[in-house]
């Protein structure tokens, strides 16, 4: 029984390593970021972090505003993390 449990734990660890990370969890965006930074990040992705895997999208100004507002509005409104 212990051998089977150890094997299952090994397999689950291997599977978790294979899961590709799509992007950051943005639920705590309000606790971590200044909302004025989000549009800049969307428009200047590679200037902010040249090694990022996030593509540089060609958003219009209205699209940037809408996406930034959506990200901000979806964030939790809890107090800031320590």
ABEGO torsion letter per residue (X at the ends): XAAAAAAAAAAAAAAAAABBBABBBAAAAAAABBAAAAAAAAAAAAAABAABABBBBBBBAAAAAAAAAAAAAABBABBBBX
